[in-house]
């Protein structure tokens, strides 16, 4: 079975300029994803899909392959992850290389752990899932969440106004770190989330979206707590 890690890292990040290679506790943030993939021992190929020469140089420095650069059609603000993965898989196929399993591993996921990568891989291979990805539990029950309408505060689910938190079902959200997938099914369905997806649960300390500089600082603090 042939397995590939695809790390999508275009150069045009807007909210945090040069985000994918910005220094995170002393080294480019993308290096953490590359090293997690390489050190896991799960992959026959660890590659970075980018349109940017500087990102490509950094990726190669830390051990990833960059066999080709992205085309303009998969490099703008509207390009989907599915389109990027399609392009990568097609280019490898044109070069005579095919893969059974893939993992889309995001470049700004410095908290990604080898244990989570391995656990998700084992779920994918042991079960008939199309995809497997990490999730984290909401810290507060979403069933008692609020919304604002015309200056008033309204419950999204007013039937739970007096429900006890401990009586409500847990809810989860995507941790935004990686997606394992079966290549043939992905190419058919063009989605990393299907009606046949599995998940591995992470703790809140292991997860941090990085959309602004405050998020970045929180991610550094969490990394230091996880790696004293």
C-alpha positions, 0 to 999 in steps of 0.5 A: 500500500502506497501512502502520501502526505500532501501539505498544501501551502500557498504563498498568498496568505492575507491575515498573517503575511507569509504565514506558512513559513513564519517563525514559530518558536524558532523555526518555520511553522510548516517545519512542524507538519513536515517533521511530524509526517516524516517522523511518523514513518507512515508515508512513502512520500511527504510533499508540499504543494505550493506556488511559492519558491521561498516556501518550496525552498523551506520545505525541501530544507526540512525534508519534504519533496516539492516535485512541481509548483502549483498552477495558477488555478489552484493558487488563488483565494478561491481554490479549494483543498479538493482542487489542490489534492486533485492536481497533486494526485493527477500530476503524480499519476502522470509521472507513473506514481499512484497512491492508495491512501493520502493525508492532507496535512495543513502547514500551520498545525504545529500542535499535530502529534504523531500519536494522532496521525497514527491513530487516525491512520489505524482507524482508516485502515482497520475500518471501511471509512472514506476519511478520518480526521481529528475533532475536539469537543466544544468546551460549552454545550452548543445547545445553550448557545445564543444569537443576536437579532435586532439588538436582542439576545435569543437562544438558538435552541430555546427548548434547552433554556433550563437544561443542565449542561451535563444532560446535553449531548457532547458536540465536536468540531473539526480540529483543522489539522489533517485529513486521512483519505482513501485516494480512490474514494476521494477522487470519486466523491471530491470531499474530505467529509462524507457520510462515512467519515471517522474521527479521533478525539483530541484534547483542547490543549492539542488544538488551536486555529491560527487565524490571527496573531493572538491565535499564534501566541496561544498556539505557541503557549500550548506547544510549550505546555505540551513540550516542556 
